[in-house]
Amino acid sequence: MSDIDWHKVHFVRLAAYCQRAAADLNLSVTSPFKLDAGTAEECAFAALFPHLGTHNGIVVCLSTDWADLSDKAAAAGYTCVGVSPETCASYDPKHWASCIAEWNSSAPVA
């Protein structure tokens, strides 16, 4: 039996929950979202909410990836938020609505 790649499982769930939250809140989302940061590898985010946060939007990643991705996102004009894998255990519409409102209100204005 092969080992489960929990990072990938959490990433896929996070992308799905971002899509679901966007549908619930009538928001635009691109999920998953890849950012060409001018490096050999594209930066993979679970989602982009283009009409929230800074002028380019808010990108969402797992909190475990935030340290690696946040500077690249900021350099490209995005606000980057990290979501804990525990949040990806289940979908709670009220929790997600609260998170998205918080992300949007705390994002720096470009």
C-alpha positions as a printed NumPy array, in Angstrom:
array([[  0.   ,   0.   ,   0.   ],
       [  1.399,   3.407,  -0.944],
       [  1.652,   6.341,   1.402],
       [ -0.963,   9.067,   1.169],
       [  0.327,  12.482,   0.091],
       [ -1.506,  14.517,   2.737],
       [ -0.201,  17.802,   1.381],
       [ -1.882,  17.071,  -1.944],
       [ -5.092,  15.934,  -0.221],
       [ -5.259,  19.17 ,   1.798],
       [ -4.438,  21.264,  -1.278],
       [ -7.221,  19.661,  -3.335],
       [ -9.711,  20.081,  -0.468],
       [ -8.694,  23.712,   0.005],
       [ -9.194,  24.404,  -3.698],
       [-12.621,  22.751,  -3.59 ],
       [-13.649,  24.699,  -0.485],
       [-12.528,  27.98 ,  -2.057],
       [-14.669,  27.158,  -5.1  ],
       [-17.61 ,  26.297,  -2.885],
       [-17.227,  29.45 ,  -0.77 ],
       [-17.012,  31.57 ,  -3.923],
       [-20.236,  30.017,  -5.202],
       [-21.954,  30.527,  -1.835],
       [-20.843,  34.184,  -1.686],
       [-21.239,  34.932,  -5.403],
       [-17.529,  35.733,  -5.824],
       [-15.2  ,  35.206,  -8.761],
       [-12.5  ,  32.595,  -8.195],
       [ -9.848,  30.807, -10.204],
       [ -9.044,  27.521,  -8.569],
       [ -6.436,  26.181,  -8.649],
       [ -4.273,  29.138,  -9.671],
       [ -0.694,  29.08 , -10.961],
       [  1.523,  32.124, -10.784],
       [  4.522,  32.431, -13.045],
       [  6.855,  34.167, -10.607],
       [  9.723,  34.368, -13.061],
       [ 11.29 ,  31.242, -11.637],
       [ 11.864,  27.816, -13.125],
       [  8.743,  26.57 , -11.356],
       [  5.274,  28.034, -11.308],
       [  3.848,  28.776,  -7.876],
       [  0.708,  26.746,  -7.222],
       [ -2.058,  28.279,  -5.131],
       [ -5.353,  26.678,  -4.189],
       [ -7.257,  29.734,  -5.397],
       [ -7.235,  33.308,  -6.603],
       [-10.041,  35.659,  -5.584],
       [ -9.332,  38.396,  -8.164],
       [-11.743,  41.022,  -6.84 ],
       [-10.656,  40.919,  -3.198],
       [ -7.679,  42.476,  -1.447],
       [ -4.979,  44.187,  -3.474],
       [ -5.379,  45.231,  -7.081],
       [ -4.503,  41.726,  -8.34 ],
       [ -6.528,  39.895,  -5.686],
       [ -6.011,  37.42 ,  -2.887],
       [ -4.263,  34.112,  -3.468],
       [ -4.849,  31.219,  -1.075],
       [ -2.363,  28.53 ,  -0.123],
       [ -1.876,  26.04 ,   2.667],
       [ -0.297,  27.583,   5.754],
       [  2.543,  25.08 ,   5.381],
       [  3.406,  26.687,   2.005],
       [  2.896,  30.307,   3.019],
       [  6.549,  31.045,   3.896],
       [  7.652,  29.876,   0.439],
       [  4.868,  31.576,  -1.531],
       [  3.948,  34.835,   0.2  ],
       [  6.911,  36.915,  -1.043],
       [  6.43 ,  35.709,  -4.618],
       [  2.733,  36.545,  -4.455],
       [  3.421,  39.992,  -2.974],
       [  6.019,  40.74 ,  -5.665],
       [  3.334,  40.047,  -8.278],
       [  0.794,  42.321,  -6.531],
       [ -1.264,  39.691,  -4.709],
       [ -2.155,  39.343,  -1.062],
       [ -1.332,  35.807,   0.087],
       [ -3.232,  34.036,   2.854],
       [ -2.403,  30.65 ,   4.314],
       [ -5.088,  28.244,   5.475],
       [ -4.285,  25.535,   8.   ],
       [ -4.746,  21.925,   6.918],
       [ -7.162,  21.482,   9.839],
       [ -9.505,  24.   ,   8.188],
       [ -9.609,  21.672,   5.181],
       [-11.105,  18.841,   7.244],
       [-14.681,  19.949,   6.536],
       [-16.624,  22.774,   4.922],
       [-18.462,  25.219,   7.176],
       [-20.105,  28.016,   5.132],
       [-20.203,  30.482,   8.029],
       [-16.538,  29.915,   8.827],
       [-15.509,  30.404,   5.207],
       [-17.62 ,  33.558,   4.835],
       [-15.964,  34.936,   7.972],
       [-12.465,  34.041,   6.722],
       [-13.005,  35.666,   3.335],
       [-14.413,  38.824,   4.919],
       [-11.4  ,  38.972,   7.251],
       [ -8.934,  38.417,   4.394],
       [-10.54 ,  41.183,   2.379],
       [-10.68 ,  43.691,   5.236],
       [ -7.101,  43.088,   6.361],
       [ -5.532,  43.142,   2.9  ],
       [ -3.322,  46.16 ,   2.227],
       [ -4.761,  48.555,  -0.315],
       [ -2.6  ,  48.833,  -3.414]])
